[in-house]
Amino acid sequence: MAELPPMCYTVTNRTMKQPGWVSMIRSKQDLKEYMEADKFALARSGRRPSPFDLVWRYERLMRRCEYWLNCRRGPVGRLVALFYRWRFFRLGIKCGFEFPLNSCGKGLSIAHVGPILLNGSAKLGEYCRIHLFVSVATTAGQNNAAPIIGDRVYIGPGARLFGSIHIANDIAVGANAVVNKSFDTPGISIGGIPAKRISGKGSQGLLFAPPPSPD
C-alpha cells in the first residue's frame, strides 16, 4: 500500500489541517459518521435517499467506496470494492460528477446535479458546498499542482480554482470566479477574474455546518 501524504501542511507560519487526509474513513464508525455528516450538510431527512435523489445517492456511494477501499482486504473485500466503484462511476457519469475517492472531508454538500470536476490531487475540507460547473484542477502540465481547500468553504456556480494554491477555512468563492492564487485569510469572500477579496463576509449562512471546534 502506498504511503499516505503528510497529515498537515503549513501556510504563512501556521499549521492547518490538510483536507481529505486528516480523517479518512478507517472503520465502520467512520463510515457512519461521514454519512451522517453528509446528510446533515445536504439538509436531507429519512434513513436513505429516494431513487430520484441522485446527489445523496452519489455521496453515499462515494463513502461506501472509500470504506471498502480503505478498510477491507482479501478477495471478497476487493470484489465488493470493485462493485461499489463500478456503481459510483456509472452514477457519476449520469450526474456529470467527477470526484476522486478520499479527496473530500465529511459533510460534503453537492448543490445540484450537473458538471463538477475535482482533480485527483485536489483536496476539499469538511462541510464544503460546491455548485455546478465548478472545476478544481491542476496547473497545465503539472499533474500534482492542485488546490487544497479548507473547511466550510462555499464554491459558487461556474468557479474555477487551479494550481498549487491554498484556500483558508470559511471562505466564500463567488460565481464564475477564477482563482489562481492562495487566500490564507479565513472568513472572507473572493470573486472576479482573477479572484480577489471582495468582502469580509465568508461562507456563514451559505452552507449547513456545525460551529467550528476551538483550536
C-alpha contacts under 8 A as a table, 3 or more apart, distances in Angstrom:
res1	aa1	res2	aa2	distance
5	P	21	W	7.53
6	P	9	Y	7.39
7	M	17	K	6.91
7	M	18	Q	6.03
7	M	21	W	6.22
7	M	22	V	5.68
8	C	15	T	6.71
8	C	16	M	6.04
8	C	17	K	4.98
8	C	18	Q	4.93
8	C	22	V	7.65
9	Y	15	T	6.02
9	Y	16	M	5.89
9	Y	17	K	6.63
9	Y	18	Q	5.97
10	T	13	N	6.41
10	T	14	R	5.67
10	T	15	T	4.52
10	T	16	M	6.12
11	V	14	R	5.44
11	V	15	T	6.23
11	V	16	M	7.02
11	V	166	H	7.91
11	V	184	D	7.19
12	T	184	D	7.77
17	K	22	V	6.50
17	K	150	G	7.86
18	Q	21	W	6.05
18	Q	22	V	5.98
18	Q	123	K	7.63
18	Q	125	G	7.52
18	Q	148	I	7.29
18	Q	150	G	7.55
19	P	22	V	6.09
19	P	103	S	7.59
19	P	104	C	6.96
19	P	105	G	6.04
19	P	123	K	5.50
19	P	124	L	5.36
19	P	125	G	4.09
19	P	126	E	6.95
19	P	148	I	6.97
19	P	149	I	6.71
19	P	150	G	6.14
19	P	151	D	7.32
20	G	23	S	6.84
20	G	24	M	6.48
20	G	102	N	5.99
20	G	103	S	4.74
20	G	104	C	4.88
20	G	105	G	4.79
20	G	123	K	5.48
20	G	124	L	5.98
20	G	125	G	5.97
20	G	126	E	7.92
21	W	24	M	5.72
21	W	102	N	7.27
21	W	103	S	7.44
21	W	105	G	7.93
23	S	105	G	7.48
24	M	30	D	7.88
24	M	102	N	6.50
24	M	105	G	7.49
25	I	28	K	7.93
25	I	30	D	5.14
25	I	31	L	5.84
25	I	34	Y	7.69
25	I	63	R	7.84
25	I	66	E	6.52
25	I	67	Y	5.70
25	I	70	N	6.88
25	I	71	C	7.80
26	R	30	D	6.13
26	R	31	L	7.68
26	R	67	Y	6.67
26	R	70	N	6.18
26	R	71	C	5.68
27	S	30	D	5.09
27	S	31	L	6.34
27	S	67	Y	7.04
27	S	71	C	6.40
28	K	31	L	4.91
28	K	32	K	6.25
28	K	67	Y	7.49
29	Q	32	K	5.13
29	Q	33	E	6.17
30	D	33	E	4.97
30	D	34	Y	6.09
31	L	34	Y	5.24
31	L	35	M	6.16
31	L	63	R	6.63
31	L	64	R	7.29
31	L	67	Y	6.42
32	K	35	M	5.18
32	K	36	E	6.11
33	E	36	E	5.22
33	E	37	A	6.11
33	E	106	K	7.89
34	Y	37	A	5.07
34	Y	38	D	6.10
34	Y	63	R	7.21
34	Y	106	K	4.96
34	Y	107	G	6.72
35	M	38	D	5.12
35	M	39	K	6.13
35	M	60	R	6.48
35	M	63	R	7.01
35	M	106	K	7.69
35	M	107	G	7.90
36	E	39	K	5.05
36	E	40	F	6.18
36	E	107	G	7.91
37	A	40	F	5.08
37	A	41	A	6.15
37	A	106	K	5.86
37	A	107	G	4.43
37	A	108	L	7.67
37	A	127	Y	7.87
38	D	41	A	5.06
38	D	42	L	6.10
38	D	59	E	7.41
38	D	106	K	6.22
38	D	107	G	4.05
38	D	108	L	5.27
38	D	109	S	6.56
38	D	127	Y	7.83
39	K	42	L	5.17
39	K	43	A	6.14
39	K	44	R	5.39
39	K	45	S	7.38
39	K	56	W	7.51
39	K	107	G	7.36
40	F	43	A	5.01
40	F	44	R	6.34
40	F	107	G	7.02
40	F	208	F	7.06
40	F	209	A	7.72
41	A	44	R	7.85
41	A	107	G	5.23
41	A	108	L	6.37
41	A	109	S	5.46
41	A	127	Y	6.46
41	A	207	L	7.16
41	A	208	F	4.90
41	A	209	A	6.19
42	L	56	W	7.61
42	L	107	G	7.95
42	L	108	L	7.60
42	L	109	S	5.22
42	L	110	I	7.43
42	L	111	A	7.85
42	L	208	F	7.36
43	A	208	F	7.31
46	G	49	P	7.34
49	P	52	F	7.78
49	P	53	D	5.80
49	P	56	W	6.13
49	P	57	R	6.11
50	S	53	D	5.34
51	P	54	L	7.09
51	P	57	R	7.89
53	D	56	W	5.80
53	D	57	R	6.28
54	L	57	R	5.04
54	L	58	Y	5.97
54	L	91	L	7.86
54	L	95	C	7.18
54	L	113	V	7.36
55	V	58	Y	5.12
55	V	59	E	6.33
55	V	95	C	7.77
55	V	110	I	6.66
55	V	111	A	8.00
55	V	112	H	7.00
55	V	113	V	6.48
56	W	59	E	5.16
56	W	60	R	6.18
57	R	60	R	5.21
57	R	61	L	6.17
58	Y	61	L	5.14
58	Y	62	M	6.17
58	Y	88	F	6.66
58	Y	91	L	6.56
58	Y	92	G	7.08
59	E	62	M	5.00
59	E	63	R	6.39
59	E	108	L	7.82
60	R	63	R	5.23
60	R	64	R	6.30
61	L	64	R	5.09
61	L	65	C	6.11
61	L	84	Y	6.82
61	L	87	R	7.59
61	L	88	F	5.77
62	M	65	C	5.12
62	M	66	E	6.26
62	M	85	R	7.99
62	M	88	F	6.42
62	M	101	L	6.80
63	R	66	E	5.02
63	R	67	Y	6.16
64	R	67	Y	5.03
64	R	68	W	6.23
64	R	84	Y	7.07
65	C	68	W	5.34
65	C	69	L	5.92
65	C	81	A	5.95
65	C	84	Y	5.60
65	C	85	R	5.84
65	C	88	F	7.68
65	C	101	L	7.46
66	E	69	L	5.05
66	E	70	N	5.86
66	E	101	L	6.12
66	E	102	N	6.31
67	Y	70	N	5.30
67	Y	71	C	5.59
67	Y	72	R	7.40
68	W	71	C	5.43
68	W	72	R	5.09
68	W	77	G	6.54
68	W	78	R	7.66
68	W	80	V	7.12
68	W	81	A	5.12
69	L	72	R	6.38
69	L	78	R	7.61
69	L	81	A	5.86
72	R	77	G	5.02
72	R	78	R	7.35
73	R	76	V	7.51
73	R	77	G	5.10
73	R	78	R	6.48
74	G	77	G	5.37
74	G	78	R	6.23
75	P	78	R	5.20
75	P	79	L	6.22
76	V	79	L	5.12
76	V	80	V	6.19
77	G	80	V	5.19
77	G	81	A	6.04
78	R	81	A	5.04
78	R	82	L	6.07
79	L	82	L	5.06
79	L	83	F	6.20
80	V	83	F	5.02
80	V	84	Y	6.29
81	A	84	Y	5.26
81	A	85	R	6.08
82	L	85	R	5.08
82	L	86	W	6.13
83	F	86	W	5.23
83	F	87	R	6.45
84	Y	87	R	5.13
84	Y	88	F	6.02
85	R	88	F	4.87
85	R	89	F	5.97
86	W	89	F	5.16
86	W	90	R	6.23
87	R	90	R	5.19
87	R	91	L	6.15
88	F	91	L	5.27
88	F	92	G	6.02
89	F	92	G	5.03
89	F	93	I	6.38
90	R	93	I	5.25
90	R	94	K	6.44
91	L	94	K	4.96
91	L	95	C	6.16
92	G	95	C	5.12
92	G	96	G	5.68
92	G	97	F	4.75
92	G	98	E	6.23
93	I	96	G	5.09
93	I	97	F	6.43
93	I	98	E	7.84
94	K	97	F	7.90
95	C	113	V	5.34
95	C	114	G	5.82
95	C	115	P	7.28
96	G	113	V	6.94
96	G	114	G	5.14
96	G	115	P	4.42
96	G	116	I	6.42
97	F	113	V	7.81
97	F	114	G	6.88
97	F	115	P	5.64
97	F	116	I	4.97
97	F	117	L	6.27
98	E	116	I	6.19
98	E	117	L	4.93
98	E	118	L	6.02
98	E	119	N	7.96
99	F	103	S	7.47
99	F	116	I	7.97
99	F	117	L	6.53
99	F	118	L	5.27
99	F	119	N	7.33
99	F	120	G	7.59
100	P	103	S	5.92
100	P	118	L	6.92
100	P	119	N	7.06
100	P	120	G	5.35
101	L	104	C	7.60
102	N	105	G	7.88
103	S	120	G	7.37
103	S	121	S	7.86
103	S	122	A	6.74
103	S	123	K	4.96
103	S	124	L	6.13
104	C	108	L	6.87
104	C	123	K	6.11
104	C	124	L	4.68
104	C	125	G	6.00
104	C	126	E	7.11
105	G	108	L	6.70
105	G	124	L	6.10
105	G	125	G	4.76
105	G	126	E	4.29
105	G	127	Y	7.09
106	K	125	G	7.58
106	K	126	E	5.00
106	K	127	Y	6.20
107	G	126	E	5.58
107	G	127	Y	4.07
107	G	128	C	6.74
107	G	209	A	7.48
108	L	126	E	6.71
108	L	127	Y	5.23
108	L	128	C	5.42
108	L	129	R	6.31
109	S	127	Y	6.92
109	S	128	C	6.11
109	S	129	R	4.55
109	S	130	I	6.39
110	I	113	V	7.81
110	I	129	R	5.88
110	I	130	I	5.20
110	I	131	H	6.20
111	A	129	R	6.71
111	A	130	I	6.00
111	A	131	H	5.03
111	A	132	L	7.06
112	H	131	H	6.38
112	H	132	L	6.16
113	V	132	L	6.94
114	G	132	L	5.19
114	G	133	F	6.73
115	P	132	L	5.57
115	P	133	F	4.99
115	P	134	V	7.15
116	I	131	H	7.53
116	I	132	L	5.57
116	I	133	F	5.30
116	I	134	V	5.04
116	I	135	S	6.00
117	L	133	F	7.87
117	L	134	V	6.37
117	L	135	S	4.77
117	L	136	V	6.12
117	L	137	A	7.55
118	L	122	A	6.51
118	L	135	S	6.14
118	L	136	V	4.87
118	L	137	A	6.36
119	N	122	A	5.31
119	N	136	V	6.00
119	N	137	A	5.06
119	N	138	T	6.93
119	N	146	A	7.10
121	S	138	T	7.81
121	S	143	N	7.58
121	S	144	N	5.51
121	S	145	A	7.32
121	S	146	A	5.65
121	S	147	P	7.85
122	A	136	V	6.93
122	A	137	A	7.06
122	A	138	T	7.91
122	A	146	A	4.90
122	A	147	P	5.17
122	A	148	I	5.82
122	A	149	I	7.92
123	K	147	P	6.66
123	K	148	I	4.91
123	K	149	I	5.97
124	L	128	C	7.19
124	L	148	I	6.41
124	L	149	I	4.89
124	L	150	G	6.40
124	L	151	D	7.46
125	G	128	C	6.39
125	G	149	I	5.79
125	G	150	G	4.67
125	G	151	D	4.34
125	G	152	R	7.05
125	G	153	V	7.70
126	E	150	G	7.27
126	E	151	D	4.61
126	E	152	R	6.06
127	Y	151	D	6.07
127	Y	152	R	4.82
127	Y	153	V	7.34
127	Y	207	L	7.82
127	Y	208	F	7.26
127	Y	209	A	5.73
128	C	151	D	6.20
128	C	152	R	4.61
128	C	153	V	4.81
128	C	154	Y	5.83
128	C	155	I	7.87
128	C	207	L	7.46
129	R	152	R	7.40
129	R	153	V	6.50
129	R	154	Y	4.91
129	R	155	I	6.20
129	R	207	L	6.25
130	I	134	V	7.26
130	I	154	Y	6.19
130	I	155	I	4.88
130	I	156	G	6.51
130	I	157	P	7.65
131	H	134	V	6.26
131	H	155	I	6.26
131	H	156	G	5.47
131	H	157	P	4.82
131	H	158	G	7.49
132	L	156	G	7.91
132	L	157	P	5.29
132	L	158	G	6.52
133	F	157	P	5.85
133	F	158	G	4.52
133	F	159	A	7.12
134	V	155	I	7.61
134	V	156	G	7.57
134	V	157	P	6.07
134	V	158	G	4.81
134	V	159	A	4.99
134	V	160	R	5.89
135	S	158	G	7.56
135	S	159	A	6.60
135	S	160	R	4.95
135	S	161	L	6.28
135	S	162	F	7.87
136	V	146	A	7.32
136	V	147	P	6.82
136	V	160	R	6.09
136	V	161	L	4.82
136	V	162	F	5.68
137	A	146	A	5.61
137	A	147	P	7.09
137	A	160	R	7.82
137	A	161	L	6.33
137	A	162	F	4.65
137	A	163	G	6.73
138	T	141	G	7.98
138	T	142	Q	6.37
138	T	143	N	6.21
138	T	144	N	6.59
138	T	145	A	4.97
138	T	146	A	4.32
138	T	147	P	7.32
138	T	162	F	5.11
138	T	163	G	4.80
138	T	164	S	7.21
139	T	142	Q	5.48
139	T	143	N	7.46
139	T	145	A	5.81
139	T	146	A	6.91
139	T	162	F	5.88
139	T	163	G	4.45
139	T	164	S	7.39
140	A	143	N	7.77
142	Q	145	A	5.57
143	N	146	A	7.72
144	N	164	S	7.87
145	A	162	F	7.88
145	A	163	G	5.02
145	A	164	S	4.37
145	A	165	I	7.96
146	A	162	F	5.93
146	A	163	G	4.76
146	A	164	S	4.79
146	A	165	I	6.85
147	P	161	L	6.87
147	P	162	F	5.98
147	P	163	G	5.80
147	P	164	S	5.26
147	P	165	I	4.78
147	P	166	H	5.84
147	P	167	I	7.53
148	I	164	S	7.55
148	I	165	I	6.26
148	I	166	H	4.88
148	I	167	I	6.36
149	I	153	V	7.32
149	I	166	H	5.86
149	I	167	I	4.72
149	I	168	A	6.57
149	I	169	N	7.59
150	G	153	V	6.40
150	G	166	H	7.64
150	G	167	I	5.77
150	G	168	A	5.02
150	G	169	N	4.53
150	G	170	D	7.46
151	D	168	A	7.47
151	D	169	N	4.74
151	D	170	D	6.30
152	R	169	N	5.96
152	R	170	D	4.86
152	R	171	I	7.27
152	R	203	S	6.90
152	R	207	L	7.59
152	R	209	A	6.99
153	V	168	A	7.93
153	V	169	N	6.10
153	V	170	D	4.95
153	V	171	I	4.99
153	V	172	A	5.82
153	V	173	V	7.62
153	V	203	S	6.19
154	Y	170	D	7.51
154	Y	171	I	6.45
154	Y	172	A	4.66
154	Y	173	V	5.94
154	Y	203	S	5.65
154	Y	206	L	6.81
154	Y	207	L	6.99
155	I	159	A	6.67
155	I	172	A	6.18
155	I	173	V	4.76
155	I	174	G	6.62
155	I	175	A	7.44
156	G	159	A	5.93
156	G	172	A	7.66
156	G	173	V	5.76
156	G	174	G	5.08
156	G	175	A	4.37
156	G	176	N	7.16
157	P	174	G	7.62
157	P	175	A	4.78
157	P	176	N	6.24
158	G	175	A	5.62
158	G	176	N	4.36
158	G	177	A	7.20
159	A	173	V	7.24
159	A	174	G	6.93
159	A	175	A	5.49
159	A	176	N	4.22
159	A	177	A	4.66
159	A	178	V	6.02
159	A	179	V	7.77
160	R	176	N	6.89
160	R	177	A	6.11
160	R	178	V	4.79
160	R	179	V	6.06
161	L	178	V	6.02
161	L	179	V	4.64
161	L	180	N	6.10
162	F	165	I	7.26
162	F	179	V	6.52
162	F	180	N	5.52
163	G	180	N	6.11
163	G	181	K	7.58
164	S	181	K	7.94
165	I	180	N	6.97
165	I	181	K	5.56
165	I	182	S	4.65
165	I	183	F	7.94
166	H	181	K	7.64
166	H	182	S	4.74
166	H	183	F	6.32
166	H	184	D	6.84
167	I	171	I	7.29
167	I	182	S	5.82
167	I	183	F	5.14
167	I	184	D	6.09
168	A	171	I	6.36
168	A	183	F	6.18
168	A	184	D	4.96
168	A	185	T	6.06
168	A	186	P	5.03
168	A	187	G	7.86
169	N	186	P	5.04
169	N	187	G	6.61
170	D	186	P	5.60
170	D	187	G	4.58
170	D	188	I	7.13
170	D	202	G	5.62
170	D	203	S	5.22
170	D	204	Q	7.10
171	I	186	P	5.87
171	I	187	G	4.89
171	I	188	I	5.04
171	I	189	S	5.69
171	I	190	I	7.48
171	I	202	G	4.80
171	I	203	S	5.39
172	A	187	G	7.57
172	A	188	I	6.41
172	A	189	S	4.61
172	A	190	I	6.30
172	A	201	K	7.90
172	A	202	G	5.05
172	A	203	S	4.66
173	V	177	A	6.80
173	V	189	S	5.98
173	V	190	I	5.13
173	V	191	G	5.95
174	G	177	A	5.59
174	G	189	S	7.11
174	G	190	I	6.02
174	G	191	G	4.71
174	G	192	G	7.47
175	A	191	G	7.17
176	N	191	G	7.64
176	N	192	G	7.25
177	A	190	I	7.72
177	A	191	G	4.85
177	A	192	G	4.81
177	A	193	I	5.78
177	A	194	P	6.95
177	A	195	A	5.76
178	V	191	G	7.38
178	V	192	G	6.47
178	V	193	I	5.11
178	V	194	P	5.15
178	V	195	A	5.46
179	V	182	S	7.95
179	V	191	G	7.93
179	V	193	I	7.54
179	V	194	P	6.06
179	V	195	A	5.06
180	N	194	P	7.09
180	N	195	A	7.42
183	F	186	P	7.92
185	T	188	I	6.90
186	P	202	G	7.59
187	G	200	G	6.65
187	G	201	K	6.17
187	G	202	G	4.14
187	G	203	S	6.73
188	I	197	R	6.96
188	I	198	I	7.77
188	I	199	S	5.95
188	I	200	G	4.47
188	I	201	K	4.98
188	I	202	G	4.13
188	I	203	S	7.54
189	S	197	R	5.92
189	S	198	I	5.69
189	S	199	S	5.19
189	S	200	G	6.17
189	S	201	K	5.73
189	S	202	G	5.03
189	S	203	S	7.43
190	I	195	A	5.95
190	I	196	K	5.27
190	I	197	R	4.40
190	I	198	I	5.28
190	I	199	S	7.12
191	G	194	P	7.61
191	G	195	A	4.63
191	G	196	K	5.67
191	G	197	R	6.65
191	G	198	I	6.40
192	G	195	A	4.44
192	G	196	K	6.39
193	I	196	K	7.94
197	R	200	G	7.91
199	S	202	G	7.79
201	K	204	Q	7.62
203	S	206	L	5.37
203	S	207	L	6.93
204	Q	207	L	6.78
205	G	208	F	7.55
